[in-house]
Amino acid sequence: MSIFNRNKAAIVRFSGAITAQSVLPYIKLLKKLEKMKSVKGVMFVIDSPGGSAIHSELLFLAIKRLRDKGKVIYGYLEVAASGGYMIACGLEKLYAPSTALIGSIGVISVKPVLKEILEKIGIGYEVVKKGSRKDMWLFTRNYTEEERESISELQAEIYDRFIEIVSEGREIPKDEVLKIATGELFSSKKSIALKLIDKVSGFDDALEELCKTVNADPDKAVRLGIKKPFFQKIIGTSINNIVEEIYYGAIYKS
C-alpha cells in the first residue's frame, strides 16, 4: 500500500433496541459519511434484538442510500434479530462470529391489558373518544375480534415488506424466504446454509477484507459513534425509549 494512500475505512456500531431515538442519530451519521471523501468503506456492526418496524426500514434505507453514493458497506452481525436483520439486508456483505444469533424474520404485536390490576389497586380511568377504535391501543381493555383482524391485516403488509427486503437484499427468491420467515433465530452455521450471511469470521478478518476492497489500512480504521446524553448514560436508557418501546410494541415490532 502506498504511503500516500489516504483511503480510510470507518467502523460504526449499532447496539440495542430499534426506536426513533436510537436510529435517527445514525441516519444523520450516515449522511455525514456521504460527504467524507476519504472514507471509502464502512464496517457496520449490528447488535440488536429488533424493535420498531418503521425505524428498522428507515435505517435500512439510509444504508442503501450511502451505498448508492459509492461507499462500500459491509456488516458484522453479533445479534441481528428481527428489525436488526432488516437493517442488515441493506449491507453489501455480511459476516458474523460463530456464536451470532441471526434472523427472527417476522412481525409481532404485544399489548398488556391492565384493567383488572388497576381496579384491584383502586385506580379508576375514563376514556372520551371520537372514533370507535381510537382506544384500541390503550391498556385498559382487550381488542375486539374486528380490531384483531385489522391488526392482522396491518401486520401482513409489514411482513410482506420484510420478506421483500430480505429477498432483494440477499438475492433469495421470495418463496425461499417465506420458508424461513417463521420468527425463529438461527445460528451462524445455519445462516450460511440459508444464505442469510456470507461468511463466519472474526471481526479483524472481516475488517481486513473490507479494507482490501477499498485499499485502506485496517490499523487506521476510524471508529465513529453516537454520543449519548449524560442522563441517558447514567440510567442506561431514557423515558423516551421506554415510552417508544411500549407504544411501538403495542402496535407492531419487527
C-alpha positions as CSV (number, residue, x, y, z in Angstrom):
1,M,0.0,0.0,0.0
2,S,1.4,3.4,-0.9
3,I,2.4,5.7,1.9
4,F,0.4,8.4,0.1
5,N,-2.8,6.4,0.1
6,R,-5.5,8.4,2.0
7,N,-8.3,5.9,1.7
8,K,-9.9,5.1,5.0
9,A,-12.4,2.6,6.5
10,A,-14.8,3.5,9.2
11,I,-16.4,1.3,11.9
12,V,-19.9,2.1,13.0
13,R,-21.6,0.1,15.8
14,F,-25.4,0.0,16.3
15,S,-26.4,-1.6,19.6
16,G,-29.8,-2.1,21.4
17,A,-33.4,-1.8,20.6
18,I,-34.6,-0.1,17.4
19,T,-36.5,3.1,18.2
20,A,-36.7,6.6,16.8
21,Q,-34.3,7.8,19.5
22,S,-31.7,5.1,18.7
23,V,-32.0,5.3,14.9
24,L,-32.2,8.9,13.9
25,P,-28.7,9.8,15.1
26,Y,-27.3,7.0,12.9
27,I,-29.2,8.3,9.9
28,K,-27.6,11.7,10.4
29,L,-24.2,10.0,10.8
30,L,-24.6,8.1,7.6
31,K,-25.5,11.3,5.8
32,K,-22.3,12.8,7.1
33,L,-20.3,9.8,5.8
34,E,-21.6,10.7,2.3
35,K,-19.5,13.8,2.4
36,M,-16.4,12.2,3.9
37,K,-14.5,11.7,0.7
38,S,-11.5,9.9,2.4
39,V,-13.8,7.2,3.9
40,K,-14.3,4.6,1.1
41,G,-15.7,1.8,3.2
42,V,-17.7,1.2,6.3
43,M,-18.0,-1.8,8.6
44,F,-21.4,-1.6,10.2
45,V,-21.6,-3.7,13.3
46,I,-25.1,-4.8,14.5
47,D,-26.0,-6.0,18.0
48,S,-29.8,-5.6,18.1
49,P,-32.8,-7.7,19.1
50,G,-35.1,-5.6,16.8
51,G,-37.7,-3.0,17.6
52,S,-39.8,-0.6,15.6
53,A,-40.5,-1.8,12.1
54,I,-40.7,1.9,10.9
55,H,-37.3,2.8,12.1
56,S,-35.7,-0.5,11.1
57,E,-36.7,0.3,7.5
58,L,-35.6,3.9,7.8
59,L,-32.1,2.8,8.8
60,F,-32.1,0.1,6.1
61,L,-32.9,2.9,3.5
62,A,-30.2,5.2,4.9
63,I,-27.6,2.4,4.4
64,K,-28.9,1.8,0.9
65,R,-28.5,5.5,0.1
66,L,-24.9,5.5,1.3
67,R,-24.2,2.5,-0.9
68,D,-25.8,4.3,-3.8
69,K,-23.4,7.2,-3.2
70,G,-20.5,4.8,-3.9
71,K,-19.4,3.7,-0.4
72,V,-18.7,0.0,0.3
73,I,-20.6,-1.1,3.4
74,Y,-20.1,-4.5,4.9
75,G,-21.8,-5.8,8.0
76,Y,-20.7,-7.7,11.1
77,L,-23.6,-9.3,12.9
78,E,-23.4,-10.2,16.5
79,V,-27.1,-10.2,17.2
80,A,-29.2,-9.3,14.2
81,A,-32.7,-10.3,15.1
82,S,-36.0,-9.1,13.5
83,G,-35.6,-5.4,12.7
84,G,-31.8,-5.8,13.3
85,Y,-31.7,-8.3,10.4
86,M,-33.9,-6.0,8.3
87,I,-31.2,-3.3,8.7
88,A,-28.5,-5.9,7.8
89,C,-30.2,-6.6,4.4
90,G,-29.1,-3.1,3.2
91,L,-25.4,-4.1,3.7
92,E,-23.3,-5.4,0.8
93,K,-21.6,-8.4,2.5
94,L,-22.4,-9.9,5.9
95,Y,-20.0,-11.5,8.3
96,A,-20.7,-13.0,11.8
97,P,-18.9,-14.7,14.6
98,S,-19.7,-18.4,15.1
99,T,-21.9,-17.6,18.1
100,A,-24.1,-15.0,16.5
101,L,-27.9,-15.0,16.6
102,I,-29.5,-14.1,13.3
103,G,-32.9,-14.0,11.7
104,S,-36.2,-13.8,13.6
105,I,-37.9,-12.7,10.4
106,G,-41.4,-11.8,11.3
107,V,-43.8,-9.3,12.9
108,I,-45.3,-9.3,16.4
109,S,-47.7,-7.1,18.3
110,V,-47.9,-7.1,22.1
111,K,-50.3,-5.1,24.4
112,P,-50.6,-5.7,28.1
113,V,-54.1,-5.4,29.5
114,L,-54.0,-3.8,32.9
115,K,-57.8,-3.3,33.6
116,E,-58.1,-5.8,36.4
117,I,-54.8,-4.8,38.1
118,L,-55.8,-1.1,38.0
119,E,-59.2,-1.9,39.5
120,K,-57.7,-4.1,42.3
121,I,-55.4,-1.3,43.4
122,G,-58.2,1.3,43.2
123,I,-57.1,3.2,40.2
124,G,-60.0,4.3,38.0
125,Y,-59.9,5.6,34.5
126,E,-62.1,7.4,32.0
127,V,-61.9,7.4,28.2
128,V,-63.5,10.0,26.0
129,K,-63.1,9.3,22.3
130,K,-64.2,10.1,18.8
131,G,-63.8,7.1,16.5
132,S,-64.9,3.6,17.6
133,R,-61.3,2.2,17.6
134,K,-59.4,5.2,18.9
135,D,-58.8,3.5,22.2
136,M,-57.9,0.1,20.8
137,W,-54.2,0.6,21.7
138,L,-54.9,1.5,25.3
139,F,-54.0,-0.9,28.1
140,T,-57.5,-0.7,29.7
141,R,-59.2,-3.2,27.5
142,N,-58.8,-6.2,25.2
143,Y,-59.1,-6.0,21.4
144,T,-62.4,-6.8,19.8
145,E,-62.3,-9.5,17.1
146,E,-62.7,-6.8,14.4
147,E,-59.7,-5.0,15.8
148,R,-57.6,-8.2,15.9
149,E,-58.4,-8.7,12.2
150,S,-57.4,-5.1,11.5
151,I,-54.1,-5.6,13.3
152,S,-53.5,-8.8,11.4
153,E,-54.0,-7.0,8.1
154,L,-51.5,-4.4,9.1
155,Q,-49.0,-7.0,10.2
156,A,-49.4,-8.8,6.9
157,E,-48.4,-5.7,5.0
158,I,-45.3,-5.2,7.2
159,Y,-44.5,-8.9,7.0
160,D,-44.7,-8.8,3.2
161,R,-42.4,-5.7,3.1
162,F,-39.9,-7.6,5.4
163,I,-39.9,-10.6,3.0
164,E,-39.3,-8.3,0.1
165,I,-36.3,-6.6,1.8
166,V,-34.7,-9.9,2.6
167,S,-35.4,-11.3,-0.8
168,E,-33.9,-8.3,-2.6
169,G,-31.0,-7.7,-0.2
170,R,-29.8,-11.3,0.0
171,E,-30.9,-12.3,-3.5
172,I,-33.0,-15.1,-2.3
173,P,-36.3,-16.0,-4.1
174,K,-39.3,-14.9,-2.1
175,D,-40.7,-18.4,-1.8
176,E,-37.5,-19.5,-0.1
177,V,-37.5,-16.5,2.3
178,L,-41.1,-17.4,3.3
179,K,-40.0,-20.9,4.3
180,I,-37.6,-19.4,6.9
181,A,-39.6,-16.3,7.9
182,T,-41.1,-18.1,10.9
183,G,-39.7,-15.7,13.6
184,E,-37.1,-18.1,14.7
185,L,-33.4,-17.3,15.3
186,F,-30.6,-19.2,13.5
187,S,-27.0,-19.9,14.3
188,S,-24.2,-18.6,12.1
189,K,-23.7,-22.0,10.6
190,K,-27.4,-22.4,9.7
191,S,-27.4,-18.8,8.5
192,I,-24.7,-19.6,6.0
193,A,-26.7,-22.5,4.7
194,L,-29.8,-20.3,4.4
195,K,-27.8,-17.6,2.6
196,L,-28.6,-15.1,5.4
197,I,-24.9,-14.2,5.8
198,D,-21.8,-14.6,3.6
199,K,-19.1,-15.8,6.0
200,V,-18.3,-16.8,9.6
201,S,-15.2,-15.0,10.8
202,G,-13.7,-12.9,13.5
203,F,-14.1,-9.1,13.4
204,D,-10.5,-8.3,12.4
205,D,-10.6,-10.7,9.5
206,A,-13.9,-9.1,8.2
207,L,-12.4,-5.6,8.6
208,E,-9.3,-6.7,6.7
209,E,-11.4,-8.0,3.8
210,L,-13.3,-4.6,3.7
211,C,-10.0,-2.7,3.7
212,K,-8.6,-4.8,0.9
213,T,-11.7,-4.0,-1.1
214,V,-11.3,-0.2,-0.6
215,N,-7.5,-0.2,-0.5
216,A,-7.3,1.1,3.1
217,D,-5.2,0.2,6.2
218,P,-7.2,-1.7,8.8
219,D,-4.9,-0.5,11.5
220,K,-6.0,3.1,10.7
221,A,-9.8,2.4,10.6
222,V,-11.8,5.2,12.2
223,R,-14.4,4.3,14.8
224,L,-17.5,6.6,14.6
225,G,-20.2,6.6,17.2
226,I,-23.1,8.4,18.7
227,K,-22.7,10.4,21.9
228,K,-25.5,9.7,24.4
229,P,-26.9,12.4,26.6
230,F,-25.3,12.4,30.1
231,F,-28.6,11.5,31.8
232,Q,-29.1,8.5,29.5
233,K,-25.6,7.3,30.2
234,I,-26.4,7.2,33.9
235,I,-29.7,5.3,33.8
236,G,-28.8,3.2,30.7
237,T,-32.0,4.2,28.8
238,S,-34.4,7.2,28.7
239,I,-38.0,7.8,29.4
240,N,-38.5,8.4,25.7
241,N,-37.1,4.9,24.9
242,I,-39.4,3.3,27.5
243,V,-42.4,5.1,26.0
244,E,-41.4,4.2,22.5
245,E,-40.9,0.6,23.4
246,I,-44.4,0.4,24.9
247,Y,-46.1,2.3,22.1
248,Y,-44.4,0.6,19.1
249,G,-44.5,-2.7,20.9
250,A,-48.3,-2.4,21.2
251,I,-48.6,-1.5,17.5
252,Y,-46.0,-3.7,15.8
253,K,-42.4,-4.8,16.1
254,S,-40.2,-6.4,13.6
